[in-house]
Amino acid sequence: MKTIDHWINGAATTAGSTRTAPVFDPATGRTRAQVLLAEPSDVDTAVAAAGKAFESWGDSSLSQRTRVMFAFRELLVEHEDELARIISSEHGKVLDDARGEIVRGREIVEYACGIADALKGGFSDQVSRDVDVHDFRQPLGVVAGITPFNFPIMVPLWMHPIAIAAGNTFVLKPSERVPSASRLVAELYAEAGLPDGVFTVVNGDKVAVDAILEHPGIAAVSFVGSTPIAKYVHERATATGKRVQALGGAKNHAVVLPDADLEYAANHLTAAAFGSAGQRCMAISIGVAVGSAGDGLVEILKRKAAEIKVGPGDEAGNDMGPVVTEAARQRVIDSVALGAEQGATVVVDGRELRVAGHEGGFFVGPSLLDNVTTEMSAYREEIFGPVLGIVRVDTLDEAIALINANPYGNGTAVFTGGGEAARRFQREVKVGMIGVNVPIPVPMSYYSFGGWKDSLIGDSPIHGPAGVRFYTRAKVVTTRWPQSAAGFNFPTSS
């Protein structure tokens, strides 16, 4: 049995870990490896190494840091196929989806390659007689990231390239379900010339998470996951004086107006709901059909859902792979059953899907529920699986009110041919990321990612300019080189 270990101070190590957890192949249901689970002492060792590395890395030149980032970016390109296969083997997503994840994550590295521009301060000449003011940003020290299973490489890449390029050292605690991609990333950083201790991978469960949240040597924590855990992370980490980025869950709506191209809208809703088996925080899980759009939209969605080919992620031609665990599969099955009990119309039922030769895999087919209401569990709960619910309303005003009443505010979209409706929608919805005829509005790397309401705990979005601000702090310097004696008057009055 292969054992996936930690990466501390530039080398693979078991540290003091004695506990392990299984790592499954979701396509077969079999255990493919075991991963070490860190103890608090292992986190201590990792933070000590990162703290030592910060003494020199924090004072390194911008040229040195960007040189490493450029080299790391090229290695991500070179190893894209290998990384995609690792992701598919532990997460289950199809290879094209895994490659897409790598590309989107690599865009953050490209942003980090230009960190010198993002770190430029301002200068004000002669604010008073012979007095100048300038500001600049400095790294925090040792920072940490706690990341989810659904994007084994992209979500960590939202964090560590910017943190490291800004001069920090980084301790990553990836999901224990998908640990292998992060271990390879550590090796690629080393090959790119990153000094030992600047990037660390500590595998683990809640024991490791709590040790990170409470460790006095860690200055900031970034987290992406469910809302209850995001609230827990924010509370525990801020209590120990840390900065916190805490991104939570979602229930994303896509509104389809009668003037939309229904074929176009249904095609994009199908991909947004069932891609990656629905295991995306930006997945569309609720379609809001306005007025006469409803019947036609559901009919096309029914046809497109039936066309989805489900199978192992590493086999060509498959559109959707398995979900990540048997528990996740059962949660999807139970959610569809409960939706039917509560009055939803099951238009497409994926509960009984079986994949020949992979009967032990965690497969479940796409499900489409019509006539969903806001009281139903299928509407209220984040299923995190291939289930699309359709809510019907009469007007755009009702659709906007529906979205604004939802406790989540991560992403939303509107499909329409009318600019007036689109403009009103984007101004009135209380959601952080909005798509107009774009179903999954994840911003580019030079913007920041973050929702509203229960989708973002605290006020710190991730990557882009917000990421630079999060991983650095500003100093403002007021300078005078006096030519005369000091006086008692205010300098600005002279």
ROKOL-448499 format. One record per residue (C-alpha): residue number from 1; chain; x, y, z. Coordinates in steps of 0.5 Angstrom, whole numbers. Each point is the difference from the previous one (the first is absolute). Layout:
REM residues N
+-----+-------+-------+-------+-------+
:  nr : kette :    xx :    yy :    zz :
+-----+-------+-------+-------+-------+
: NUM :     A :     X :     Y :     Z :
...
+-----+-------+-------+-------+-------+
This chain:
REM residues 494
+-----+-------+-------+-------+-------+
:  nr : kette :    xx :    yy :    zz :
+-----+-------+-------+-------+-------+
:   1 :     A :     0 :     0 :     0 :
:   2 :     A :     3 :     7 :    -2 :
:   3 :     A :     0 :     5 :     6 :
:   4 :     A :     0 :     7 :    -2 :
:   5 :     A :     4 :     4 :     5 :
:   6 :     A :     2 :     7 :     1 :
:   7 :     A :     4 :     5 :    -3 :
:   8 :     A :     4 :     4 :     6 :
:   9 :     A :     6 :     4 :    -1 :
:  10 :     A :     1 :    -2 :    -7 :
:  11 :     A :     0 :    -7 :     1 :
:  12 :     A :    -5 :    -6 :     0 :
:  13 :     A :    -1 :    -2 :     7 :
:  14 :     A :    -5 :    -4 :     5 :
:  15 :     A :     2 :     5 :     5 :
:  16 :     A :    -3 :    -3 :     7 :
:  17 :     A :    -7 :    -3 :    -4 :
:  18 :     A :    -2 :    -6 :     2 :
:  19 :     A :    -7 :     0 :    -2 :
:  20 :     A :    -3 :    -1 :    -7 :
:  21 :     A :    -6 :     1 :    -4 :
:  22 :     A :    -2 :    -4 :    -7 :
:  23 :     A :     0 :     4 :    -6 :
:  24 :     A :    -5 :    -3 :    -5 :
:  25 :     A :    -1 :    -1 :    -8 :
:  26 :     A :    -7 :     3 :     0 :
:  27 :     A :    -1 :    -4 :    -7 :
:  28 :     A :     2 :    -7 :     3 :
:  29 :     A :    -2 :     1 :     8 :
:  30 :     A :     7 :    -3 :     1 :
:  31 :     A :     5 :     3 :     5 :
:  32 :     A :     6 :     3 :    -5 :
:  33 :     A :     5 :     2 :     6 :
:  34 :     A :     0 :     2 :     7 :
:  35 :     A :     2 :     7 :     2 :
:  36 :     A :     3 :     2 :     7 :
:  37 :     A :    -4 :     5 :     5 :
:  38 :     A :     4 :     5 :     3 :
:  39 :     A :     1 :     1 :     8 :
:  40 :     A :     0 :     7 :     3 :
:  41 :     A :     8 :    -2 :     1 :
:  42 :     A :     0 :    -1 :    -8 :
:  43 :     A :    -3 :     7 :    -1 :
:  44 :     A :     5 :     3 :     5 :
:  45 :     A :     6 :    -3 :    -4 :
:  46 :     A :    -3 :     3 :    -6 :
:  47 :     A :    -1 :     7 :     2 :
:  48 :     A :     7 :     0 :     3 :
:  49 :     A :     3 :    -2 :    -6 :
:  50 :     A :    -5 :     5 :    -4 :
:  51 :     A :     2 :     6 :     5 :
:  52 :     A :     8 :    -2 :    -1 :
:  53 :     A :    -1 :     1 :    -7 :
:  54 :     A :    -4 :     6 :     0 :
:  55 :     A :     6 :     4 :     3 :
:  56 :     A :     3 :     0 :    -6 :
:  57 :     A :    -6 :    -1 :    -5 :
:  58 :     A :    -3 :     6 :     3 :
:  59 :     A :     6 :     4 :    -2 :
:  60 :     A :     1 :    -3 :    -7 :
:  61 :     A :     0 :     4 :    -6 :
:  62 :     A :    -6 :     1 :    -4 :
:  63 :     A :     4 :    -2 :    -6 :
:  64 :     A :     2 :    -7 :     4 :
:  65 :     A :    -8 :    -1 :     2 :
:  66 :     A :    -2 :     1 :    -7 :
:  67 :     A :     5 :    -4 :    -4 :
:  68 :     A :    -2 :    -6 :     5 :
:  69 :     A :    -8 :     1 :    -2 :
:  70 :     A :     2 :     1 :    -8 :
:  71 :     A :     4 :    -7 :     1 :
:  72 :     A :    -6 :    -3 :     4 :
:  73 :     A :    -5 :     2 :    -5 :
:  74 :     A :     4 :    -4 :    -6 :
:  75 :     A :     0 :    -6 :     5 :
:  76 :     A :    -7 :     0 :     0 :
:  77 :     A :    -1 :     0 :    -7 :
:  78 :     A :     5 :    -5 :    -1 :
:  79 :     A :    -3 :    -5 :     5 :
:  80 :     A :    -7 :     2 :    -2 :
:  81 :     A :    -2 :    -7 :    -2 :
:  82 :     A :     3 :    -3 :     6 :
:  83 :     A :    -4 :     4 :     5 :
:  84 :     A :    -6 :    -1 :    -4 :
:  85 :     A :     0 :    -7 :     1 :
:  86 :     A :     2 :     1 :     7 :
:  87 :     A :    -6 :     4 :     1 :
:  88 :     A :    -5 :    -5 :    -3 :
:  89 :     A :     3 :    -6 :     3 :
:  90 :     A :    -2 :     3 :     7 :
:  91 :     A :    -6 :     5 :    -1 :
:  92 :     A :    -3 :    -4 :    -6 :
:  93 :     A :    -1 :     6 :    -5 :
:  94 :     A :     1 :    -1 :    -7 :
:  95 :     A :     7 :     2 :    -3 :
:  96 :     A :    -2 :     6 :    -4 :
:  97 :     A :    -3 :     3 :     6 :
:  98 :     A :     6 :    -2 :     4 :
:  99 :     A :     4 :     4 :    -5 :
: 100 :     A :    -5 :     6 :     0 :
: 101 :     A :     2 :     0 :     8 :
: 102 :     A :     7 :     0 :    -1 :
: 103 :     A :     0 :     6 :    -6 :
: 104 :     A :    -5 :     4 :     5 :
: 105 :     A :     5 :    -1 :     6 :
: 106 :     A :     6 :     2 :    -5 :
: 107 :     A :    -3 :     6 :    -1 :
: 108 :     A :     1 :     2 :     7 :
: 109 :     A :     7 :    -2 :    -1 :
: 110 :     A :     1 :     5 :    -6 :
: 111 :     A :    -3 :     6 :     4 :
: 112 :     A :     5 :    -2 :     6 :
: 113 :     A :     5 :     1 :    -6 :
: 114 :     A :    -1 :     7 :     0 :
: 115 :     A :    -1 :     1 :     8 :
: 116 :     A :     6 :     6 :    -1 :
: 117 :     A :    -6 :     4 :    -3 :
: 118 :     A :    -5 :    -2 :     5 :
: 119 :     A :     5 :     2 :     6 :
: 120 :     A :     1 :     7 :    -3 :
: 121 :     A :    -1 :     5 :     6 :
: 122 :     A :    -2 :     8 :    -1 :
: 123 :     A :     4 :     6 :     1 :
: 124 :     A :    -2 :     7 :     1 :
: 125 :     A :     5 :     5 :     0 :
: 126 :     A :     0 :     7 :     4 :
: 127 :     A :    -6 :    -2 :     4 :
: 128 :     A :     3 :     6 :     5 :
: 129 :     A :     6 :     4 :    -1 :
: 130 :     A :     6 :    -5 :    -1 :
: 131 :     A :    -5 :    -6 :     2 :
: 132 :     A :    -1 :    -6 :    -5 :
: 133 :     A :    -5 :    -6 :     2 :
: 134 :     A :     1 :    -7 :    -3 :
: 135 :     A :    -3 :    -7 :     1 :
: 136 :     A :     2 :    -7 :    -1 :
: 137 :     A :    -2 :    -7 :     1 :
: 138 :     A :     3 :    -6 :     4 :
: 139 :     A :    -1 :    -7 :     1 :
: 140 :     A :    -4 :    -3 :     6 :
: 141 :     A :     5 :    -6 :     2 :
: 142 :     A :    -2 :    -7 :     0 :
: 143 :     A :    -7 :    -1 :    -3 :
: 144 :     A :    -5 :    -6 :    -1 :
: 145 :     A :    -5 :    -2 :    -5 :
: 146 :     A :    -5 :    -6 :     2 :
: 147 :     A :    -4 :    -2 :    -7 :
: 148 :     A :    -5 :    -5 :    -2 :
: 149 :     A :    -1 :    -6 :    -4 :
: 150 :     A :    -4 :     3 :    -6 :
: 151 :     A :     6 :     3 :    -3 :
: 152 :     A :     7 :    -3 :     2 :
: 153 :     A :     4 :     5 :    -4 :
: 154 :     A :    -4 :     6 :    -2 :
: 155 :     A :    -2 :     2 :     7 :
: 156 :     A :     7 :    -1 :     3 :
: 157 :     A :     3 :     4 :    -6 :
: 158 :     A :    -5 :     6 :     2 :
: 159 :     A :     4 :     1 :     7 :
: 160 :     A :     7 :    -2 :     0 :
: 161 :     A :     3 :     3 :    -7 :
: 162 :     A :    -2 :     7 :     2 :
: 163 :     A :     2 :    -1 :     8 :
: 164 :     A :     7 :    -3 :    -2 :
: 165 :     A :     1 :     5 :    -6 :
: 166 :     A :    -2 :     6 :     6 :
: 167 :     A :     6 :    -3 :     4 :
: 168 :     A :    -4 :    -4 :     5 :
: 169 :     A :     2 :    -8 :     1 :
: 170 :     A :    -6 :    -4 :    -1 :
: 171 :     A :    -3 :    -7 :     4 :
: 172 :     A :    -5 :    -3 :    -4 :
: 173 :     A :    -5 :    -5 :     3 :
: 174 :     A :    -4 :    -3 :    -6 :
: 175 :     A :    -6 :    -5 :     1 :
: 176 :     A :     2 :    -7 :     2 :
: 177 :     A :    -4 :    -3 :    -5 :
: 178 :     A :     4 :     3 :    -6 :
: 179 :     A :     7 :     1 :     3 :
: 180 :     A :     4 :    -2 :    -6 :
: 181 :     A :     0 :     6 :    -5 :
: 182 :     A :     3 :     5 :     6 :
: 183 :     A :     5 :    -5 :     1 :
: 184 :     A :     2 :     1 :    -7 :
: 185 :     A :     0 :     7 :     0 :
: 186 :     A :     5 :     0 :     6 :
: 187 :     A :     5 :    -3 :    -4 :
: 188 :     A :    -2 :     4 :    -6 :
: 189 :     A :     2 :     6 :     4 :
: 190 :     A :     6 :    -3 :     2 :
: 191 :     A :     2 :    -1 :    -7 :
: 192 :     A :    -2 :     7 :    -1 :
: 193 :     A :     6 :     3 :     5 :
: 194 :     A :    -5 :     1 :     6 :
: 195 :     A :     5 :     0 :     6 :
: 196 :     A :    -2 :    -6 :     5 :
: 197 :     A :    -5 :     2 :     5 :
: 198 :     A :    -4 :     5 :    -4 :
: 199 :     A :    -5 :    -5 :    -2 :
: 200 :     A :    -3 :    -5 :     4 :
: 201 :     A :    -5 :    -5 :     0 :
: 202 :     A :    -3 :    -3 :     6 :
: 203 :     A :    -5 :    -6 :    -1 :
: 204 :     A :    -5 :    -1 :     5 :
: 205 :     A :    -7 :     1 :     3 :
: 206 :     A :    -4 :     4 :     5 :
: 207 :     A :     6 :    -1 :     5 :
: 208 :     A :     5 :     3 :    -5 :
: 209 :     A :    -5 :     6 :    -2 :
: 210 :     A :    -1 :     2 :     8 :
: 211 :     A :     8 :     0 :     1 :
: 212 :     A :     0 :     5 :    -6 :
: 213 :     A :    -5 :     4 :     3 :
: 214 :     A :     3 :     0 :     6 :
: 215 :     A :     7 :     1 :    -1 :
: 216 :     A :     3 :     6 :     2 :
: 217 :     A :     5 :     0 :    -6 :
: 218 :     A :    -5 :     1 :    -5 :
: 219 :     A :    -2 :     7 :    -2 :
: 220 :     A :    -6 :    -2 :    -5 :
: 221 :     A :    -4 :    -5 :    -2 :
: 222 :     A :    -4 :    -1 :    -7 :
: 223 :     A :    -6 :    -5 :     0 :
: 224 :     A :    -5 :    -3 :    -5 :
: 225 :     A :    -5 :    -5 :     2 :
: 226 :     A :    -7 :     0 :     2 :
: 227 :     A :    -3 :     6 :     4 :
: 228 :     A :     0 :    -4 :     7 :
: 229 :     A :     7 :    -1 :     0 :
: 230 :     A :     2 :     7 :    -3 :
: 231 :     A :    -4 :     3 :     6 :
: 232 :     A :     4 :    -5 :     5 :
: 233 :     A :     7 :     2 :    -4 :
: 234 :     A :    -2 :     7 :     0 :
: 235 :     A :    -2 :     0 :     8 :
: 236 :     A :     6 :    -4 :     2 :
: 237 :     A :     5 :     3 :    -4 :
: 238 :     A :    -2 :     7 :     1 :
: 239 :     A :     0 :    -1 :     8 :
: 240 :     A :     8 :    -2 :    -1 :
: 241 :     A :     1 :     7 :    -3 :
: 242 :     A :     0 :    -3 :    -7 :
: 243 :     A :    -2 :     3 :    -7 :
: 244 :     A :    -5 :    -4 :    -3 :
: 245 :     A :    -3 :    -1 :    -7 :
: 246 :     A :    -6 :    -5 :     1 :
: 247 :     A :    -4 :    -2 :    -6 :
: 248 :     A :    -6 :    -4 :     1 :
: 249 :     A :    -6 :    -4 :    -4 :
: 250 :     A :    -5 :     2 :    -5 :
: 251 :     A :    -6 :    -1 :    -3 :
: 252 :     A :     1 :     3 :    -7 :
: 253 :     A :    -6 :     2 :    -4 :
: 254 :     A :    -1 :     1 :    -8 :
: 255 :     A :    -6 :     4 :    -2 :
: 256 :     A :    -2 :    -1 :    -7 :
: 257 :     A :    -5 :     5 :    -3 :
: 258 :     A :    -5 :    -1 :    -6 :
: 259 :     A :     4 :     4 :    -5 :
: 260 :     A :     6 :    -4 :     2 :
: 261 :     A :     3 :    -5 :    -6 :
: 262 :     A :    -3 :    -6 :     4 :
: 263 :     A :     5 :    -5 :    -4 :
: 264 :     A :     6 :     4 :     2 :
: 265 :     A :    -2 :     1 :     7 :
: 266 :     A :    -2 :    -8 :     1 :
: 267 :     A :     7 :    -2 :    -2 :
: 268 :     A :     3 :     5 :     4 :
: 269 :     A :    -4 :    -2 :     6 :
: 270 :     A :     1 :    -8 :    -1 :
: 271 :     A :     8 :     1 :     0 :
: 272 :     A :     0 :     5 :     6 :
: 273 :     A :    -5 :    -5 :     4 :
: 274 :     A :     3 :    -6 :    -2 :
: 275 :     A :     7 :     1 :    -1 :
: 276 :     A :     5 :    -3 :     5 :
: 277 :     A :    -6 :    -4 :     2 :
: 278 :     A :    -3 :     7 :     3 :
: 279 :     A :     6 :     0 :     5 :
: 280 :     A :     2 :     7 :    -1 :
: 281 :     A :    -2 :     6 :     5 :
: 282 :     A :    -2 :     4 :    -6 :
: 283 :     A :    -4 :    -5 :    -3 :
: 284 :     A :    -7 :     2 :    -2 :
: 285 :     A :    -5 :    -4 :     4 :
: 286 :     A :    -6 :     4 :    -1 :
: 287 :     A :    -3 :     2 :    -7 :
: 288 :     A :    -5 :     5 :     1 :
: 289 :     A :    -5 :     0 :    -6 :
: 290 :     A :    -4 :     7 :    -1 :
: 291 :     A :    -7 :     0 :    -3 :
: 292 :     A :     0 :    -4 :    -7 :
: 293 :     A :     7 :    -2 :     0 :
: 294 :     A :    -2 :    -6 :     5 :
: 295 :     A :    -3 :    -6 :    -4 :
: 296 :     A :     5 :     1 :    -6 :
: 297 :     A :     6 :     1 :     5 :
: 298 :     A :    -1 :    -7 :     3 :
: 299 :     A :    -2 :    -4 :    -6 :
: 300 :     A :     7 :     2 :    -3 :
: 301 :     A :     4 :    -1 :     7 :
: 302 :     A :    -4 :    -7 :     0 :
: 303 :     A :     3 :    -2 :    -7 :
: 304 :     A :     7 :     3 :     2 :
: 305 :     A :     1 :    -3 :     7 :
: 306 :     A :    -2 :    -7 :    -4 :
: 307 :     A :     6 :     1 :    -5 :
: 308 :     A :     5 :     1 :     6 :
: 309 :     A :     5 :    -6 :     0 :
: 310 :     A :     2 :    -2 :     7 :
: 311 :     A :     6 :    -5 :     1 :
: 312 :     A :     7 :     0 :     3 :
: 313 :     A :     4 :     7 :    -1 :
: 314 :     A :     6 :    -3 :    -3 :
: 315 :     A :    -4 :    -3 :    -6 :
: 316 :     A :    -1 :     4 :    -6 :
: 317 :     A :    -7 :     3 :    -2 :
: 318 :     A :    -3 :     0 :     7 :
: 319 :     A :    -3 :     6 :     2 :
: 320 :     A :    -1 :    -1 :     7 :
: 321 :     A :     4 :    -4 :     5 :
: 322 :     A :    -2 :    -3 :     7 :
: 323 :     A :    -1 :     4 :     6 :
: 324 :     A :     5 :     0 :     5 :
: 325 :     A :    -2 :    -5 :     6 :
: 326 :     A :    -6 :    -5 :     1 :
: 327 :     A :    -2 :     5 :     5 :
: 328 :     A :    -1 :     5 :    -5 :
: 329 :     A :    -3 :    -5 :    -5 :
: 330 :     A :    -5 :    -2 :     5 :
: 331 :     A :    -2 :     8 :     2 :
: 332 :     A :    -1 :     1 :    -7 :
: 333 :     A :    -5 :    -6 :     0 :
: 334 :     A :    -4 :     2 :     6 :
: 335 :     A :     0 :     7 :    -2 :
: 336 :     A :    -4 :    -2 :    -7 :
: 337 :     A :    -4 :    -5 :     4 :
: 338 :     A :    -2 :     6 :     5 :
: 339 :     A :    -2 :     5 :    -5 :
: 340 :     A :    -5 :    -5 :    -3 :
: 341 :     A :    -3 :    -1 :     7 :
: 342 :     A :     0 :     7 :     1 :
: 343 :     A :    -4 :     1 :    -7 :
: 344 :     A :     5 :     2 :    -5 :
: 345 :     A :    -1 :    -4 :    -7 :
: 346 :     A :     6 :    -4 :    -2 :
: 347 :     A :     1 :     1 :    -7 :
: 348 :     A :     7 :    -4 :    -1 :
: 349 :     A :     2 :    -5 :     6 :
: 350 :     A :     7 :    -1 :     0 :
: 351 :     A :     0 :    -5 :     7 :
: 352 :     A :     0 :    -6 :    -3 :
: 353 :     A :     6 :     1 :    -5 :
: 354 :     A :     5 :    -6 :    -1 :
: 355 :     A :     6 :     0 :    -4 :
: 356 :     A :     2 :    -7 :    -2 :
: 357 :     A :     7 :    -2 :     2 :
: 358 :     A :     0 :     5 :     6 :
: 359 :     A :    -6 :    -2 :     4 :
: 360 :     A :     4 :     2 :     7 :
: 361 :     A :     1 :     7 :    -3 :
: 362 :     A :    -3 :     6 :     3 :
: 363 :     A :    -5 :     1 :    -6 :
: 364 :     A :    -6 :     4 :     0 :
: 365 :     A :    -4 :     3 :    -6 :
: 366 :     A :    -2 :     7 :    -2 :
: 367 :     A :    -7 :     1 :     3 :
: 368 :     A :    -5 :     6 :    -2 :
: 369 :     A :    -5 :     2 :     5 :
: 370 :     A :    -6 :     5 :    -2 :
: 371 :     A :    -5 :     4 :     4 :
: 372 :     A :     5 :     0 :     6 :
: 373 :     A :    -2 :     5 :     5 :
: 374 :     A :     4 :     4 :     5 :
: 375 :     A :    -3 :    -4 :     6 :
: 376 :     A :     3 :    -6 :    -3 :
: 377 :     A :     7 :    -3 :     2 :
: 378 :     A :     2 :    -1 :    -7 :
: 379 :     A :     0 :     8 :     0 :
: 380 :     A :     2 :     2 :     7 :
: 381 :     A :     6 :    -5 :     1 :
: 382 :     A :     7 :     0 :    -4 :
: 383 :     A :    -1 :    -7 :    -3 :
: 384 :     A :     7 :     0 :    -3 :
: 385 :     A :    -2 :    -5 :    -6 :
: 386 :     A :    -3 :    -1 :    -7 :
: 387 :     A :    -7 :     3 :     2 :
: 388 :     A :    -3 :     6 :    -3 :
: 389 :     A :    -6 :     3 :     2 :
: 390 :     A :    -5 :     4 :    -4 :
: 391 :     A :    -4 :     5 :     4 :
: 392 :     A :    -5 :     4 :    -4 :
: 393 :     A :    -2 :     7 :     1 :
: 394 :     A :    -4 :     5 :    -4 :
: 395 :     A :     4 :     6 :     0 :
: 396 :     A :     7 :     3 :     0 :
: 397 :     A :    -1 :     3 :     6 :
: 398 :     A :    -2 :    -6 :     4 :
: 399 :     A :     6 :    -4 :    -3 :
: 400 :     A :     4 :     6 :     3 :
: 401 :     A :    -4 :     0 :     7 :
: 402 :     A :     1 :    -8 :     0 :
: 403 :     A :     8 :     1 :    -1 :
: 404 :     A :     0 :     5 :     5 :
: 405 :     A :    -4 :    -3 :     6 :
: 406 :     A :     5 :    -6 :    -1 :
: 407 :     A :     6 :     0 :     6 :
: 408 :     A :     5 :    -2 :    -5 :
: 409 :     A :     3 :     5 :    -5 :
: 410 :     A :     6 :    -3 :    -4 :
: 411 :     A :    -2 :     0 :    -7 :
: 412 :     A :    -6 :     1 :    -5 :
: 413 :     A :    -2 :     1 :    -7 :
: 414 :     A :    -5 :     3 :    -5 :
: 415 :     A :    -2 :    -3 :    -7 :
: 416 :     A :    -3 :     6 :    -4 :
: 417 :     A :     0 :     3 :    -6 :
: 418 :     A :    -1 :     7 :     3 :
: 419 :     A :     5 :     5 :     2 :
: 420 :     A :    -5 :     4 :     5 :
: 421 :     A :    -2 :    -7 :     4 :
: 422 :     A :     7 :    -2 :     0 :
: 423 :     A :     2 :     7 :     3 :
: 424 :     A :    -5 :     0 :     5 :
: 425 :     A :     1 :    -7 :     2 :
: 426 :     A :     8 :     1 :     1 :
: 427 :     A :    -2 :     6 :     4 :
: 428 :     A :    -5 :    -2 :     5 :
: 429 :     A :     2 :    -7 :     2 :
: 430 :     A :     4 :    -1 :     6 :
: 431 :     A :     5 :    -5 :    -2 :
: 432 :     A :     7 :     1 :    -1 :
: 433 :     A :     2 :    -3 :    -7 :
: 434 :     A :    -5 :     1 :    -6 :
: 435 :     A :     0 :    -3 :    -7 :
: 436 :     A :    -4 :     3 :    -6 :
: 437 :     A :    -1 :    -6 :    -4 :
: 438 :     A :     5 :    -3 :     3 :
: 439 :     A :    -2 :    -6 :     5 :
: 440 :     A :     7 :     0 :     5 :
: 441 :     A :     2 :     7 :     0 :
: 442 :     A :     7 :    -2 :     4 :
: 443 :     A :     4 :     7 :    -1 :
: 444 :     A :     7 :     0 :    -4 :
: 445 :     A :     6 :     0 :     5 :
: 446 :     A :     1 :     7 :     0 :
: 447 :     A :    -7 :     1 :     3 :
: 448 :     A :    -1 :    -3 :     7 :
: 449 :     A :    -5 :    -6 :     1 :
: 450 :     A :    -5 :     1 :     6 :
: 451 :     A :    -8 :    -1 :     1 :
: 452 :     A :    -4 :     4 :     5 :
: 453 :     A :    -4 :    -2 :     6 :
: 454 :     A :     1 :    -7 :     2 :
: 455 :     A :     5 :    -1 :    -5 :
: 456 :     A :     5 :     4 :     2 :
: 457 :     A :     1 :     0 :     8 :
: 458 :     A :     4 :     7 :     2 :
: 459 :     A :     2 :     5 :    -6 :
: 460 :     A :     6 :    -3 :    -3 :
: 461 :     A :    -1 :    -3 :    -8 :
: 462 :     A :     5 :    -4 :    -3 :
: 463 :     A :     6 :     1 :    -5 :
: 464 :     A :     1 :     6 :    -4 :
: 465 :     A :     1 :     7 :     3 :
: 466 :     A :    -4 :    -3 :     6 :
: 467 :     A :     5 :    -5 :     1 :
: 468 :     A :     6 :     4 :    -1 :
: 469 :     A :    -3 :     5 :     6 :
: 470 :     A :    -2 :    -6 :     4 :
: 471 :     A :     7 :    -3 :     0 :
: 472 :     A :     4 :     6 :     1 :
: 473 :     A :    -1 :     6 :     5 :
: 474 :     A :     2 :     8 :    -2 :
: 475 :     A :     5 :     4 :     3 :
: 476 :     A :    -1 :     8 :    -1 :
: 477 :     A :     6 :     4 :     1 :
: 478 :     A :     1 :     7 :     1 :
: 479 :     A :     6 :     3 :    -1 :
: 480 :     A :     4 :     7 :     1 :
: 481 :     A :     7 :     2 :    -1 :
: 482 :     A :     0 :     7 :     4 :
: 483 :     A :     4 :     6 :    -2 :
: 484 :     A :    -3 :     4 :     6 :
: 485 :     A :    -1 :    -1 :     7 :
: 486 :     A :    -7 :    -3 :     2 :
: 487 :     A :    -6 :     5 :     2 :
: 488 :     A :    -6 :    -1 :     4 :
: 489 :     A :    -5 :     1 :    -6 :
: 490 :     A :    -3 :    -5 :    -4 :
: 491 :     A :     5 :    -2 :    -6 :
: 492 :     A :    -6 :     1 :    -5 :
: 493 :     A :    -1 :     7 :     2 :
: 494 :     A :     7 :     2 :    -2 :
+-----+-------+-------+-------+-------+
